[in-house]
Structures are given as structure tokens and as C-alpha cells.
């Protein structure tokens, strides 16, 4: 097969036969050439016998049986070769020789010099690689034996080596250096200024869009610094190199290129793992904090309810006896009426005065008793069990209803109050399973607070252009729905937000608020509905309350958790 | 005719409260109030015979010792015809259902609305007088 010149060939009888003969000759010629590999995508279309032999395979068929041409390419070169093959298929051919590595059948590495062309194979473009065993460069062939040995030694090194003289001219380089940088073989013979190599790097875009002269000058200067020249760089083959500069005694430099891609990858993986672990830890801490808050709230709620129960009975007596005493006093005064005539004027004035004070005091006891009674009732709401029922409810409807109710109730107390209500209700929210009574209570509470905040800001600032505004947004996200209420009222300081859900905490003047509204709302949203309650605010700018409810939740009654 | 009412509650001040609230009826001699501070005491005084006989019993539910519901059960067995009104601080459906199941005539929640209670007592008085 190799010696095809001696093959006996019968003369062709037709044009077709002549063409066939031409093909045979072509095939024979191709088979005898230095290693030849034709492939397209994952398919190896042709492998010459010479190449099979150079790669240590018995037959060309065993090369063609490989899954793809990439199987021959060592892992650290895959990135570049894929790129180069793709460019070649598009017809972008580089006329220079590339120095490359290929796997032999036994897994060892063989260096080649490679030429590449785009050829037409069966009507479609294919990549034709011509591979020759790496030859000594013409410039190196002239070297004395000792230096040839030295060249062979540095060629065998696994790192890229570039040697420069004291004027930064190339003295020599090894194959790995050419491969790492994908430099055409023979382009930079000894004596080439390193600045020229760097200029070539710039011309092919290695440094990005930076001015050429300044960049090259700056990089040249760094070669003169002992130790690290450019500790890390990504090179065209997609690898990361650690480039170091070792000055020689004679004033020259040895520049070594260590491939640290794998180390970098491991470092990156470790860093990512660490970041993930830290993120999880942070999340855990946050969850723990929330749990503590929840527990605290639950304990406070329990305490609150307990106190309320204990207070209820004595308070009933206070209220009852206060009322009775009033009645009894009236009866007493009626009985004493006839005696008034027997009293002198001064005494009568004193008696009437005292009786008036007594009646006044009893009225006060009754008033404050009623106030205390209202507080106790709110407190008991915390522990009320099984009051409301879980129902599939149109959330937007519930929001609308609560908004109207709160607005009218607020306006009933303060006729001059008006607010802009911006509704952004997403129809996709639809129906949600919840306890409508309780959620409505939460919403009314939040709306009323918002009205209070905008009204207060309006009264304080006295600015006639200030427009009290509430923005009500409903949203649906996967398995959650949320209601966001934002007002442009007086807002809250971080210190206030911190204590917001604590029972009895209120910013309203004594007697105006029980401090139980938000505490109860929190209980309803977080404990009963397994939802979230988020608050954000900037003082005198806005306050925003967001309640997030799961679409489906195991029905729980308020206070149920506490019974355990 | 004087009708006896038995009030069962562990709070001693209940006596003053009821006596003052019903002072007009007591003064007119329409009512006589008996008090017991526990279910046990109430059962004892009922069986020993109260004068005048109690035609209505008002009982708290939450009491130390025998609970109001236990007392109700005993009373139903011994005197099935005496109407019993249960008084509770917890207006929950569970207590209401249990009390009515056992045979309470009515269930009122604390704080007791005396206006309503008086009407209730009046209606019992009217029934008894008619009988």
C-alpha cells in the first residue's frame, strides 16, 4: 500500500474508470502523506495509515471507531481545539503551523506540528488536519549538540518555558509555551524581541480593547521584576496560568508558565461551597431568630390571655359595684331629700357638693372600668379558640371589603379626612383558604393604622399639597399570596419597628390604642395561617406592611398551639 | 308569693352583688336569695330543704372542686324540674353545647347582664305564679 508506484494498473476503458483511477491514486497519495485526519463534528471521516501508526493504533479503522476527533485531544487542549475546528468548518483557515499534543493509543502524549484546511468531503465542508511529528526548528537545527539536548530537555517539561536575554529578546522556548499561547510555530525564532510577541498578543485581542504601545511597554517592564510577572492569566486555550519570572545570573530571564487551571477550579469550587454553607448558616440563623421571635410572641400572647382571664372577674365586680353604687347613691339622695329643709344653707351646699363629687367619681370608675374591659376583651381575642372558620375566600374581595369598612369607620370619626386609595389587586390571586373573620380583622387593623399615620402626618406638616395616599397591592407567587399596604404617613423609626408586635406596645396617646392590634394580627398571620408579616418604613416618608399567606395550610385555630 | 333562687358561685362578693341588684324585688318580698359557694354545698342545702324552696338555680361553671357542669348533672338527677341557668366566663360553643346537653335551661356569659337576667327571672316568676 505504501509503495503504490509499483502497483500494476490496467488502462481505463471509460471516462468513469479513468476518474475512478484518479480517485485511487488520490487515495493512495493521501494514505502515504504524513498523518492525515478528516472529520466533521463528532464523525471521523478519514484517517491515514501513517497517522494511525504515529498515534500507535494497529489500523485506521480503530482510529475511525473513536467517538470523535476530540477523543485524541488531551483535556487541557479541548477548549482551543474545539474553537479551532469550528472556525475551520466555517472556512476560517490559519495558514501557520500550530504545535499541538495528541493522545496516543496507549494514553501517552505525542507532540505534532499541525496544518489545517477546510475540505469538501461528500458535498459538505470537513476539517482536514495534517499532522507531522514535531521537527526541530530550522534555527535550532544549527545548534551544537549540547544545546540540542537542552532544547529536548525543556521540550519535555510539562510547563511552558520562555527564555529571554537581558534585552528581553527571545533566546528559546519550549513546545508547551507555543501550545499554551497557541503561537504559530516558527513565528518567533531566537532574537525576536518579546515586545513583538506581546504586540502579536494585542493584535489578536488577548488584552481586550486597550492601547497597544502602553500595554506592551508596561508588560515588558514587569518581565524585569523578579518573582511574579503576572501571577495569573487566562490564555487562548482557556487555561489559567501562573506566570513567573526568574532572573538568571547572566542578566537574562526564564519565564515559566504553570497550568493552575485545576487548582483554580478546585479553589473556586471550595469557595462556592463555603459561600453556600455560609448562606445556609445565615438562613438558619435568620430562621432561628424568627422562631425565637415567634416563641416570644406566643409566650407573651399566652401570658396576655392569662392575665386577661384573671382580670376579668375582679373587673366585673368593679364595674357592677360602681354602677350599683351610682344607683344606690341616687336612691339615698332621694330618701334624704325631705331632710334638706332642716339643713342650713352652708351645710346644704356642702352636702350637694359632696354628693356631686361622689356621683362624678362613680362615673369615672365606671368609665375607666369600661376602658379596662375593652382592653381585657382585646387581650382575650389572643386566646380565643375555634372562633372563625376556615373558608375558601376571594382574597381581593376581602381586601376591598376591609378597606371600605376601615375608611368609612375612620371618616365617621374625622369628617375632614380624605385619602387617595390606590388599588392594585391582581385578579390572579383568586381564592385562598383562610379564616376570613380573622384576616379581615388584620386588614382592618392595618388600614386603620395607615389612615392614622397619614392623618397624623397631614396634621403635623400643615402642607396643603400633601396627599394622604394608601397603596394596596395583592400578588400571587407560586404557592403564596401577599397583600401589601403602603402609606405615605409618618412612618416608624427602627426602634418602633423592633417593638411593633409586642403586646401593649403603642405609639398612640394613652386611651387611644390598646397596643394589641398588631400583636394580634401577627398571631393571626404567623401562627394561625403560617404566613409571614413583613414591615419596612422610613420616618416621614412611608410605611409598608406585607402579609404573605400560603395558598393552602393545615387549618389551625388561633391559640391552638398554646394548648400543647 | 316568694320565690327562692339559689346562686352557686365561689366568689363571696356575688352575694352582695345579687342582693343589691335584686334589692327592689327582695324588698317587695317577691324573691328570696340563697347562696352556696360550691356545687357540693349547693347540693347539700338543696337536699336539706331550702325555705322558701328554690325554683331557679344560677350556677357558675368554673369553680374549685365540683365544676358547674358536674353540679348540673347531679341536680338533673335529683331535681329534674328546677330550671338551671349556667353562668360562664368562657362564651365558647363547646361549653354552651355541653351545658345544654346536660339540661341547662339557659347559658349566660359574664359579665352578667342583669337587665336580661331580671327578665328571665320575671318570666319564671310569671310561670310559677300562673301554675
Contacts between the chains, C-beta under 8 A, distances in Angstrom:
chain1	res1	chain2	res2	distance
A	309	B	89	7.1
A	312	B	89	5.9
A	312	B	110	7.0
A	313	B	11	6.7
A	313	B	89	6.8
A	313	B	110	7.2
A	316	B	110	5.8
A	316	B	111	4.3
A	316	B	112	7.8
A	317	B	11	7.5
A	317	B	13	5.6
A	317	B	17	6.9
A	319	B	111	6.6
A	320	B	17	5.5
A	320	B	21	7.7
A	320	B	111	7.0
A	320	B	114	8.0
A	321	B	16	7.8
A	321	B	17	7.0
A	321	B	20	7.9
A	324	B	17	7.3
A	324	B	20	4.8
A	324	B	21	6.7
A	328	B	20	6.9
A	373	B	111	7.8
A	384	B	92	8.0
A	385	B	92	6.7
A	386	B	92	7.0
A	386	B	93	7.1
A	386	B	94	7.6
